[in-house]
Amino acid sequence: MTDAITTALSEVGPRLRRIRGQRGVTLTELAAATGISKSTLSRLESGQRKPSLELLLPISAAHQVPLDELVGAPKVGDPRVRLEPRLVGGRTVVPLTRQPGGLQAYKMILPPESREPDPRTHEGYEWIYVLAGRLRLVLAEHDIVLRTGEAVEFDTRLPHWFGAAGQEPAEILSLFGRQGERMHVRAKPKRQ
């Protein structure tokens, strides 16, 4: 077992006790809600009993807490990829892919912009789908407004800028390939 897993397992008992205390639930009440004996719950919280799925799943359901939050599961995957929302230049960005390289997917919420567009260039290829609101895209000599349900794809070596059009935020889905990877769309069904 890795150190992270060993540490996570050793912290399950105290975490269970803390969650139960925060909810103001007694061991007797939790035993009744889960069907797990009061003594087993007590031994689990004190670290005298190893946590197992058979014990943790009913506790997770009783507290209405996701299992990974209940046990403090260590984060896995590439540490450079954060799936939590983050604020980048006033925009909310949520990475949707875990693996590095290749196509990357992002959900973005773009607030209304009062500044002038500042087109930039970089290597890659981008595909954008408007989930909600209106999106203004300045692409080379074009100035386009996309509405909910519309999509655009472009080579990012062309000068480009995008932001919310008007006074409402825009919510978009973006697929981006740093090495020029493109999304493949099948326009019609394959013949039998």
C-alpha positions as a Markdown table, in Angstrom:
| # | Residue | x | y | z |
|---|---|---|---|---|
| 1 | Met | 0.0 | 0.0 | 0.0 |
| 2 | Thr | 1.2 | 3.5 | -0.7 |
| 3 | Asp | 1.7 | 6.0 | 2.0 |
| 4 | Ala | -1.3 | 8.1 | 0.8 |
| 5 | Ile | -3.6 | 5.1 | 1.0 |
| 6 | Thr | -2.3 | 4.1 | 4.5 |
| 7 | Thr | -2.8 | 7.7 | 5.7 |
| 8 | Ala | -6.3 | 7.9 | 4.2 |
| 9 | Leu | -7.3 | 4.6 | 5.9 |
| 10 | Ser | -5.9 | 5.8 | 9.3 |
| 11 | Glu | -8.0 | 9.0 | 9.1 |
| 12 | Val | -11.3 | 7.3 | 8.3 |
| 13 | Gly | -12.3 | 6.7 | 11.9 |
| 14 | Pro | -11.7 | 10.3 | 13.1 |
| 15 | Arg | -13.5 | 11.6 | 9.9 |
| 16 | Leu | -16.5 | 9.4 | 10.6 |
| 17 | Arg | -16.7 | 10.6 | 14.2 |
| 18 | Arg | -16.4 | 14.2 | 13.1 |
| 19 | Ile | -19.1 | 13.9 | 10.4 |
| 20 | Arg | -21.4 | 12.2 | 12.8 |
| 21 | Gly | -20.8 | 14.9 | 15.4 |
| 22 | Gln | -21.4 | 17.7 | 12.9 |
| 23 | Arg | -24.7 | 16.2 | 12.1 |
| 24 | Gly | -25.6 | 15.8 | 15.7 |
| 25 | Val | -26.3 | 12.0 | 15.3 |
| 26 | Thr | -25.7 | 9.5 | 18.1 |
| 27 | Leu | -24.1 | 6.1 | 17.6 |
| 28 | Thr | -27.5 | 4.6 | 18.5 |
| 29 | Glu | -29.3 | 6.7 | 15.8 |
| 30 | Leu | -26.6 | 5.8 | 13.2 |
| 31 | Ala | -26.8 | 2.1 | 14.1 |
| 32 | Ala | -30.6 | 2.2 | 13.5 |
| 33 | Ala | -30.2 | 4.1 | 10.2 |
| 34 | Thr | -27.5 | 1.8 | 8.9 |
| 35 | Gly | -28.2 | -1.6 | 10.4 |
| 36 | Ile | -24.7 | -1.7 | 11.7 |
| 37 | Ser | -24.3 | -2.5 | 15.4 |
| 38 | Lys | -23.4 | 0.4 | 17.8 |
| 39 | Ser | -20.2 | -1.5 | 18.9 |
| 40 | Thr | -19.0 | -1.9 | 15.3 |
| 41 | Leu | -19.6 | 1.8 | 14.6 |
| 42 | Ser | -17.7 | 2.7 | 17.8 |
| 43 | Arg | -14.8 | 0.4 | 16.9 |
| 44 | Leu | -14.7 | 1.8 | 13.3 |
| 45 | Glu | -14.6 | 5.4 | 14.6 |
| 46 | Ser | -11.8 | 4.6 | 17.1 |
| 47 | Gly | -9.7 | 2.8 | 14.5 |
| 48 | Gln | -10.0 | -0.6 | 16.1 |
| 49 | Arg | -12.0 | -1.9 | 13.1 |
| 50 | Lys | -10.8 | -1.6 | 9.5 |
| 51 | Pro | -13.2 | 0.3 | 7.2 |
| 52 | Ser | -14.8 | -1.8 | 4.4 |
| 53 | Leu | -17.3 | -1.1 | 1.7 |
| 54 | Glu | -19.9 | -3.1 | 3.6 |
| 55 | Leu | -19.6 | -0.7 | 6.5 |
| 56 | Leu | -18.9 | 2.5 | 4.7 |
| 57 | Leu | -21.6 | 2.4 | 2.0 |
| 58 | Pro | -24.5 | 2.4 | 4.5 |
| 59 | Ile | -22.8 | 5.1 | 6.6 |
| 60 | Ser | -22.3 | 7.2 | 3.4 |
| 61 | Ala | -26.0 | 6.8 | 2.5 |
| 62 | Ala | -27.1 | 7.7 | 6.1 |
| 63 | His | -25.1 | 10.9 | 6.2 |
| 64 | Gln | -25.8 | 11.6 | 2.5 |
| 65 | Val | -22.1 | 12.1 | 1.9 |
| 66 | Pro | -20.2 | 10.8 | -1.2 |
| 67 | Leu | -18.0 | 7.8 | -0.3 |
| 68 | Asp | -14.8 | 9.4 | -1.4 |
| 69 | Glu | -15.5 | 12.5 | 0.8 |
| 70 | Leu | -16.4 | 10.2 | 3.7 |
| 71 | Val | -13.0 | 8.4 | 3.5 |
| 72 | Gly | -10.9 | 11.3 | 2.2 |
| 73 | Ala | -9.7 | 9.2 | -0.8 |
| 74 | Pro | -6.4 | 10.3 | -2.1 |
| 75 | Lys | -6.6 | 12.1 | -5.5 |
| 76 | Val | -5.4 | 10.0 | -8.4 |
| 77 | Gly | -4.4 | 10.9 | -11.9 |
| 78 | Asp | -2.1 | 13.5 | -13.3 |
| 79 | Pro | -1.5 | 16.2 | -10.5 |
| 80 | Arg | -1.3 | 18.9 | -13.2 |
| 81 | Val | -5.0 | 18.4 | -14.2 |
| 82 | Arg | -7.4 | 19.9 | -11.7 |
| 83 | Leu | -11.0 | 19.2 | -12.2 |
| 84 | Glu | -12.1 | 21.8 | -9.7 |
| 85 | Pro | -13.3 | 25.1 | -11.1 |
| 86 | Arg | -10.8 | 27.9 | -11.1 |
| 87 | Leu | -10.9 | 31.6 | -12.0 |
| 88 | Val | -8.6 | 32.5 | -14.9 |
| 89 | Gly | -8.7 | 36.2 | -16.0 |
| 90 | Gly | -12.2 | 36.6 | -14.5 |
| 91 | Arg | -13.5 | 33.5 | -16.3 |
| 92 | Thr | -14.6 | 30.3 | -14.6 |
| 93 | Val | -12.7 | 27.4 | -16.1 |
| 94 | Val | -13.5 | 23.7 | -15.3 |
| 95 | Pro | -11.1 | 21.2 | -16.9 |
| 96 | Leu | -13.1 | 18.1 | -18.0 |
| 97 | Thr | -10.2 | 15.8 | -19.0 |
| 98 | Arg | -7.8 | 14.1 | -16.7 |
| 99 | Gln | -5.1 | 12.9 | -19.1 |
| 100 | Pro | -2.4 | 15.3 | -20.3 |
| 101 | Gly | -1.8 | 15.7 | -24.0 |
| 102 | Gly | -4.2 | 15.2 | -26.9 |
| 103 | Leu | -7.5 | 16.9 | -26.9 |
| 104 | Gln | -8.4 | 18.7 | -23.8 |
| 105 | Ala | -12.0 | 19.6 | -22.8 |
| 106 | Tyr | -13.1 | 22.6 | -20.7 |
| 107 | Lys | -16.3 | 24.1 | -19.6 |
| 108 | Met | -16.1 | 27.9 | -19.2 |
| 109 | Ile | -18.4 | 30.6 | -17.9 |
| 110 | Leu | -17.5 | 33.9 | -19.4 |
| 111 | Pro | -18.7 | 37.0 | -17.7 |
| 112 | Pro | -19.9 | 40.1 | -19.7 |
| 113 | Glu | -16.9 | 41.9 | -21.1 |
| 114 | Ser | -16.4 | 45.7 | -21.2 |
| 115 | Arg | -12.9 | 45.7 | -22.5 |
| 116 | Glu | -11.9 | 45.7 | -26.2 |
| 117 | Pro | -11.0 | 42.3 | -27.7 |
| 118 | Asp | -7.2 | 41.6 | -27.7 |
| 119 | Pro | -6.7 | 38.8 | -30.3 |
| 120 | Arg | -3.9 | 36.3 | -29.7 |
| 121 | Thr | -2.3 | 33.4 | -31.6 |
| 122 | His | -0.8 | 30.1 | -30.4 |
| 123 | Glu | -0.3 | 26.6 | -31.6 |
| 124 | Gly | -3.4 | 24.4 | -31.7 |
| 125 | Tyr | -6.9 | 23.9 | -32.9 |
| 126 | Glu | -10.1 | 24.8 | -31.0 |
| 127 | Trp | -13.8 | 23.7 | -31.2 |
| 128 | Ile | -16.3 | 25.7 | -29.1 |
| 129 | Tyr | -20.0 | 24.9 | -28.5 |
| 130 | Val | -22.2 | 27.5 | -26.8 |
| 131 | Leu | -24.2 | 25.9 | -24.0 |
| 132 | Ala | -26.0 | 29.1 | -22.8 |
| 133 | Gly | -25.9 | 32.8 | -23.7 |
| 134 | Arg | -24.2 | 34.4 | -26.6 |
| 135 | Leu | -20.5 | 34.2 | -27.5 |
| 136 | Arg | -18.6 | 36.9 | -29.4 |
| 137 | Leu | -15.7 | 35.5 | -31.4 |
| 138 | Val | -13.2 | 37.7 | -33.1 |
| 139 | Leu | -11.2 | 35.5 | -35.6 |
| 140 | Ala | -8.8 | 37.2 | -37.9 |
| 141 | Glu | -10.9 | 39.8 | -39.9 |
| 142 | His | -14.2 | 38.2 | -38.8 |
| 143 | Asp | -16.4 | 39.3 | -35.8 |
| 144 | Ile | -19.1 | 36.6 | -35.1 |
| 145 | Val | -21.8 | 36.2 | -32.5 |
| 146 | Leu | -22.8 | 32.6 | -31.7 |
| 147 | Arg | -26.0 | 31.7 | -29.9 |
| 148 | Thr | -27.0 | 28.8 | -27.7 |
| 149 | Gly | -26.6 | 25.5 | -29.6 |
| 150 | Glu | -24.1 | 26.9 | -32.2 |
| 151 | Ala | -20.5 | 25.7 | -32.6 |
| 152 | Val | -17.4 | 26.9 | -34.3 |
| 153 | Glu | -14.0 | 25.4 | -34.9 |
| 154 | Phe | -10.8 | 27.2 | -35.9 |
| 155 | Asp | -7.0 | 27.1 | -36.1 |
| 156 | Thr | -5.6 | 29.0 | -33.1 |
| 157 | Arg | -2.7 | 30.2 | -35.2 |
| 158 | Leu | -5.2 | 32.8 | -36.5 |
| 159 | Pro | -5.5 | 35.9 | -34.3 |
| 160 | His | -8.6 | 35.1 | -32.1 |
| 161 | Trp | -10.4 | 36.3 | -29.0 |
| 162 | Phe | -13.7 | 35.2 | -27.5 |
| 163 | Gly | -16.0 | 36.5 | -24.7 |
| 164 | Ala | -19.6 | 36.9 | -23.7 |
| 165 | Ala | -21.6 | 39.0 | -26.1 |
| 166 | Gly | -24.0 | 41.5 | -24.4 |
| 167 | Gln | -24.8 | 41.8 | -20.7 |
| 168 | Glu | -25.3 | 38.1 | -19.9 |
| 169 | Pro | -22.6 | 35.6 | -19.2 |
| 170 | Ala | -21.9 | 32.9 | -21.8 |
| 171 | Glu | -21.4 | 29.3 | -20.9 |
| 172 | Ile | -19.3 | 27.2 | -23.4 |
| 173 | Leu | -17.7 | 23.8 | -23.9 |
| 174 | Ser | -14.3 | 24.0 | -25.5 |
| 175 | Leu | -12.2 | 21.2 | -27.0 |
| 176 | Phe | -8.6 | 22.2 | -27.6 |
| 177 | Gly | -5.7 | 20.3 | -29.2 |
| 178 | Arg | -2.3 | 21.9 | -28.6 |
| 179 | Gln | -0.6 | 20.0 | -31.4 |
| 180 | Gly | -3.4 | 20.9 | -33.9 |
| 181 | Glu | -5.6 | 17.8 | -33.1 |
| 182 | Arg | -9.1 | 18.3 | -34.4 |
| 183 | Met | -12.4 | 16.9 | -33.2 |
| 184 | His | -13.9 | 14.4 | -35.7 |
| 185 | Val | -17.6 | 14.9 | -36.5 |
| 186 | Arg | -19.6 | 12.3 | -38.5 |
| 187 | Ala | -22.1 | 14.3 | -40.5 |
| 188 | Lys | -24.2 | 11.4 | -41.7 |
| 189 | Pro | -24.7 | 7.8 | -40.6 |
| 190 | Lys | -22.4 | 5.2 | -42.0 |
| 191 | Arg | -24.0 | 3.1 | -44.8 |
| 192 | Gln | -24.9 | -0.5 | -43.9 |
